[in-house]
Amino acid sequence: MKRRRFKSNFRLLTRRPLVFARIYRWELLFLLVGATLDAATTVVFMRKYGVEAEVHLVIRLMAHIMGPVTGPVLGKIGQVVFVVFVGSLWRIWCRWLILLCGALYLLASVSNHFELL
């Protein structure tokens, strides 16, 4: 029985990141726009209501350690790096995982902006 090879973009991401970025440029742009809006609205939300009002535990912890501006921004950068890493592990689903996370970041920014949670 022939073994199926696991198809991944991880090698492409680590060895030729510019090629990876060119292949997924629109998806990555969508992810970055969503993450940027989410980070910005999170900072505004935290300044208005305090760090304790943040629902996401890791972002709240980062804000406690590094402050209500630097913490969420660095936490969001870590999340984006993790999304790209996980997306690169599944070549078939990479595009859709990145788009899904970008959409979730956009929804989170809307929630923060309109104070829905």
C-alpha positions, -999 to +999 in steps of 0.1 A: +000+000+000+014+033-010+016+060+017+001+094+009+024+123+013+012+150+036+010+182+015+022+212+033+033+248+026+054+249+057+087+243+038+077+271+013+068+295+042+102+289+060+125+287+030+109+311+006+085+334+025+083+359-003+069+332-027+044+322+000+034+358+004+030+362-033+008+331-037-014+341-008-011+379-011-049+387-011-057+363+017-028+377+038-039+412+030-074+404+042-060+388+073-038+418+081-067+443+076-089+423+099-062+418+125-052+455+124-088+467+128-093+442+157-061+453+174-071+490+170-106+485+183-093+464+212-070+491+223-098+517+222-121+493+240-095+486+267-087+523+272-124+530+277-134+500+299-101+488+313-081+456+307-104+435+327-132+439+302-113+420+275-127+385+269-097+369+252-075+356+280-041+359+262-047+394+250-059+404+286-027+388+300-005+406+275-023+439+283-017+434+321+020+427+315+028+453+287+000+478+290-033+484+272-017+495+239+015+474+235+000+442+249-029+438+225-008+448+195+019+423+203-007+397+212-024+402+178+010+399+160+015+366+177-020+354+167-014+363+131+020+345+130+002+315+145-026+316+119-001+317+090+019+289+106-011+267+110-025+276+076+008+266+060+006+231+075-024+223+053-019+233+017-054+225+006-070+245+034-044+273+038-063+299+017-096+292+035-081+291+070-064+325+065-097+340+050-117+325+079-094+340+105-095+374+087-133+373+087-133+365+124-109+394+131-133+417+112-163+405+132-143+409+164-134+445+154-171+452+147-180+437+181-154+459+198-164+490+179-201+487+187-195+472+221-216+441+214-200+419+241 
